[in-house]
Amino acid sequence: MGKVVMEKSPFSKVDQVGVIVKDMDKAIEYYQDLGIGPFKPMGTIAVDRRVYGKPADNVKNLARIAHLGNVELELLQPISGESIQRQSLERHGEGIDHLGFFVDDIDKETARLVEKGFKVISSGKYVGGGGFALFDTDKVGGVLFELVQRPPHLAGKT
């Protein structure tokens, strides 16, 4: 009998919790009062951004990261354009938006999930390599899943 090899799920470990905020400064102050921080810029620039498959070059989100052990807390404030984050803020208000999972090959993992029927609702590439894909997984629990491949100069940094 042949040995069955199970592919590792990209969802085996949460690497990031994304929280939508209205005011970045107030949110950082709040979390720092709780002892969480410091918050730093993400260090990535997204290009070729798409929302629902259409080019979305006008989408800008302010993002800051702090570490909670091995998990990143990502604060996101929509700045311009019709981003998924702006839609989430308008529909649900502030709060947890997504769980992020770091992967080694964004294209491979995205294709695998699309093949299983998951829909990419937002995606982009990073200057220097890598990228992200946000999936329509909020139907149960109201939380999106995001796959993230860091550019080589940021890979492995948490």
C-alpha positions as CSV (number, residue, x, y, z in Angstrom):
1,M,0.0,0.0,0.0
2,G,1.3,3.5,-0.9
3,K,1.8,6.0,1.7
4,V,-0.7,8.9,1.7
5,V,1.0,12.3,2.0
6,M,-1.3,15.0,3.5
7,E,-0.5,18.5,2.4
8,K,0.0,20.9,5.3
9,S,-2.9,23.3,5.6
10,P,-1.9,27.0,5.5
11,F,-4.3,27.4,8.3
12,S,-2.4,25.2,10.8
13,K,-1.1,28.2,12.8
14,V,-2.4,31.8,13.2
15,D,0.3,34.3,12.6
16,Q,-1.6,37.5,12.6
17,V,-4.8,39.0,13.9
18,G,-6.0,42.0,11.9
19,V,-8.1,44.6,13.6
20,I,-9.9,47.5,11.8
21,V,-9.8,50.8,13.5
22,K,-11.2,54.3,12.8
23,D,-8.3,56.2,14.3
24,M,-4.9,54.7,14.4
25,D,-3.5,57.1,17.0
26,K,-6.3,56.4,19.5
27,A,-6.1,52.7,18.8
28,I,-2.3,52.6,19.4
29,E,-2.7,54.6,22.6
30,Y,-5.4,52.2,23.8
31,Y,-3.4,49.1,23.2
32,Q,-0.2,50.6,24.6
33,D,-2.2,51.4,27.8
34,L,-2.9,47.7,28.0
35,G,0.9,47.0,27.7
36,I,0.8,46.0,24.0
37,G,3.4,47.5,21.7
38,P,5.4,49.1,20.4
39,F,3.6,49.4,17.1
40,K,5.7,49.7,13.9
41,P,4.9,50.3,10.3
42,M,4.5,47.0,8.3
43,G,7.5,47.5,6.1
44,T,5.7,46.4,2.9
45,I,4.3,48.3,0.0
46,A,1.4,46.7,-1.9
47,V,1.2,47.0,-5.7
48,D,-1.1,45.5,-8.2
49,R,-3.8,45.6,-5.6
50,R,-7.2,44.1,-6.6
51,V,-10.6,44.1,-4.9
52,Y,-13.1,41.6,-6.2
53,G,-10.8,41.0,-9.1
54,K,-10.7,44.6,-10.3
55,P,-7.7,46.9,-10.1
56,A,-7.7,49.0,-6.9
57,D,-4.7,51.2,-7.1
58,N,-6.5,53.9,-5.1
59,V,-6.9,51.7,-2.0
60,K,-4.7,52.8,0.9
61,N,-4.8,51.4,4.4
62,L,-2.6,52.6,7.3
63,A,-1.1,49.5,9.0
64,R,0.8,49.1,12.2
65,I,2.1,45.9,13.8
66,A,2.8,44.9,17.4
67,H,3.8,41.5,18.6
68,L,1.8,39.3,21.0
69,G,4.3,36.5,21.5
70,N,4.6,34.8,18.1
71,V,1.4,36.4,16.8
72,E,1.2,39.8,15.1
73,L,-1.5,42.3,16.0
74,E,-2.1,44.3,12.9
75,L,-4.1,47.5,13.2
76,L,-5.6,48.7,9.9
77,Q,-7.2,52.1,9.3
78,P,-8.8,52.6,5.8
79,I,-7.5,55.8,4.3
80,S,-8.7,55.9,0.7
81,G,-10.5,53.8,-1.9
82,E,-13.1,51.1,-1.6
83,S,-11.1,48.5,0.3
84,I,-12.4,45.4,2.0
85,Q,-11.3,47.0,5.2
86,R,-13.4,50.1,4.6
87,Q,-16.4,47.9,3.8
88,S,-15.8,46.0,7.0
89,L,-15.6,49.2,9.0
90,E,-18.8,50.5,7.5
91,R,-20.7,47.2,8.0
92,H,-19.4,46.0,11.3
93,G,-17.6,48.9,12.9
94,E,-14.2,48.5,14.6
95,G,-13.0,45.0,15.6
96,I,-11.3,41.8,14.4
97,D,-11.3,41.7,10.6
98,H,-9.1,38.8,9.7
99,L,-6.8,36.0,10.8
100,G,-3.5,36.0,8.8
101,F,-1.5,32.9,7.9
102,F,2.1,33.2,6.6
103,V,2.9,31.0,3.6
104,D,6.1,30.3,1.6
105,D,4.4,30.5,-1.8
106,I,1.4,32.8,-2.1
107,D,0.6,31.9,-5.7
108,K,0.6,28.1,-5.0
109,E,-1.5,28.4,-1.8
110,T,-4.0,30.8,-3.4
111,A,-4.5,28.6,-6.4
112,R,-5.0,25.6,-4.1
113,L,-7.8,27.4,-2.1
114,V,-9.4,28.8,-5.2
115,E,-9.5,25.2,-6.6
116,K,-11.4,24.2,-3.4
117,G,-14.0,26.9,-4.1
118,F,-12.8,29.8,-1.9
119,K,-13.1,33.2,-3.5
120,V,-10.3,35.8,-3.3
121,I,-11.9,39.2,-2.5
122,S,-8.7,41.2,-2.2
123,S,-5.1,40.6,-3.3
124,G,-1.9,42.3,-4.0
125,K,1.8,41.9,-4.6
126,Y,4.6,43.4,-2.4
127,V,7.5,45.5,-3.8
128,G,10.4,43.1,-3.5
129,G,8.3,39.9,-3.8
130,G,5.5,38.0,-2.0
131,G,2.0,39.3,-1.6
132,F,-1.3,38.7,0.1
133,A,-4.7,37.2,-0.7
134,L,-7.8,37.8,1.4
135,F,-10.5,35.1,1.2
136,D,-14.3,35.3,1.5
137,T,-14.4,33.1,4.6
138,D,-16.5,35.4,6.9
139,K,-19.8,33.6,6.3
140,V,-19.3,31.6,9.5
141,G,-18.0,33.7,12.4
142,G,-17.6,37.0,10.5
143,V,-13.8,36.7,10.2
144,L,-11.8,36.7,6.9
145,F,-8.7,34.6,6.3
146,E,-5.6,36.1,4.7
147,L,-2.6,34.4,3.3
148,V,0.6,36.4,3.4
149,Q,4.0,35.8,1.8
150,R,6.5,38.3,3.1
151,P,9.1,39.8,0.7
152,P,12.4,38.0,1.1
153,H,13.9,40.9,3.1
154,L,11.1,40.5,5.7
155,A,10.6,36.7,5.6
156,G,10.9,35.1,9.0
157,K,10.6,38.4,10.8
158,T,7.7,38.5,13.3
